[in-house]
Amino acid sequence: MDLELLDVTGMERVLATSRTVAVLGIKPDSRRQLDAHQIPLYLQKVGYTIVPVPIRYPEATEILGVRVCRSLTEIISPIDVLSIFVKNDDFAIYVDDVIAVRPGVVWFQSGLLRPSFAERLASAGIPIAEDCIGCRRASLDPSWAPLRGQR
């Protein structure tokens, strides 16, 4: 299968039209220095509704002031973007749930995409992006400096 990822124009269109971003692998507030917390925080600050789905940290009941979901299938609202902050080896156990919830786009952080996972998602008709979602969003907003230019 020839894998087709969203191009820059497609990613920017997704970011311009999406409102809800579920974050699989988000880090809790106690780990706020990590990208898997900082990027969702930034997305929340610029207006996206964040749905936190940590894969560890059972003590976390809220992240970014939002009640956590312990699995993707707990999410009741439509997911415009599913942002992945999960290491490659750990992602395999989530593929079936990702397909079941049918997000508008699955967005892998740079370097986290694996062809075997992407092929399954593409076969299910789910569009795929690979890039730093925070950097891509920041590139649309010249006034927001912290993430600009880090891609």
Residue pairs with C-beta under 8 A, 6 or more apart in sequence:
1 119
1 122
1 123
3 115
3 118
3 119
3 122
3 128
4 122
5 113
5 118
5 128
5 129
5 130
6 14
6 105
6 127
6 128
6 129
8 136
10 127
10 129
11 107
11 129
11 131
11 136
12 136
12 140
14 80
14 81
14 104
14 105
14 107
14 127
14 129
15 81
15 133
15 136
15 137
15 140
16 140
17 80
18 48
18 80
18 81
18 104
18 105
19 47
19 48
19 49
19 80
20 48
20 49
20 51
20 77
20 78
20 79
20 80
20 81
21 40
21 43
21 48
21 49
21 50
21 51
21 79
21 80
21 81
21 82
21 83
21 133
22 50
22 51
22 53
22 69
22 72
22 75
22 79
22 81
22 82
22 83
22 103
23 36
23 40
23 50
23 51
23 52
23 53
23 83
23 85
24 53
24 55
24 72
24 82
24 83
24 84
24 85
24 86
24 94
24 98
25 36
25 53
25 54
25 55
25 84
25 85
25 86
25 90
26 36
26 37
26 40
26 50
26 52
26 53
26 54
26 63
26 64
26 68
26 85
27 34
27 36
27 37
27 54
27 57
27 63
27 85
28 37
28 54
28 57
28 59
28 60
28 63
29 37
29 60
29 63
29 64
30 60
31 37
31 57
32 38
32 41
35 85
35 109
35 134
36 85
37 63
38 134
39 83
39 85
39 132
39 133
39 134
39 147
40 50
40 52
40 63
40 64
40 83
41 64
42 134
42 137
42 138
42 144
42 146
42 147
43 50
43 83
43 133
43 134
43 137
44 50
44 64
46 137
46 141
46 144
49 77
50 64
50 66
51 66
51 69
51 75
51 77
51 79
52 60
52 62
52 63
52 64
52 66
52 68
52 69
53 68
53 69
53 70
53 71
53 72
53 75
54 60
54 63
54 68
54 70
55 86
55 90
55 94
60 68
61 67
61 68
62 68
69 75
71 97
72 79
72 82
72 94
72 97
72 98
72 100
72 101
73 97
73 100
73 101
75 101
78 104
79 101
79 102
79 103
79 104
80 103
80 104
80 105
81 103
81 104
81 105
81 106
81 107
81 133
82 98
82 101
82 103
82 105
82 106
82 107
83 107
83 109
83 133
84 91
84 106
84 107
84 108
84 109
84 112
85 109
85 112
86 94
86 112
87 112
88 112
88 114
91 112
91 114
91 117
92 117
95 117
95 120
95 121
98 106
98 121
98 126
99 120
99 121
99 124
99 126
102 124
102 126
103 126
104 127
105 126
105 127
105 128
105 129
106 121
106 126
106 127
106 128
106 129
107 128
107 129
107 130
107 131
107 133
108 118
108 128
108 129
108 130
109 130
109 131
109 132
109 133
110 130
110 131
110 132
110 151
112 130
113 128
113 130
118 128
121 128
122 128
131 151
132 147
132 150
132 151
134 147
135 147
135 148
135 149
135 150
135 151
136 151
137 147
138 144
138 146
138 147
138 148
139 148
139 151
142 148
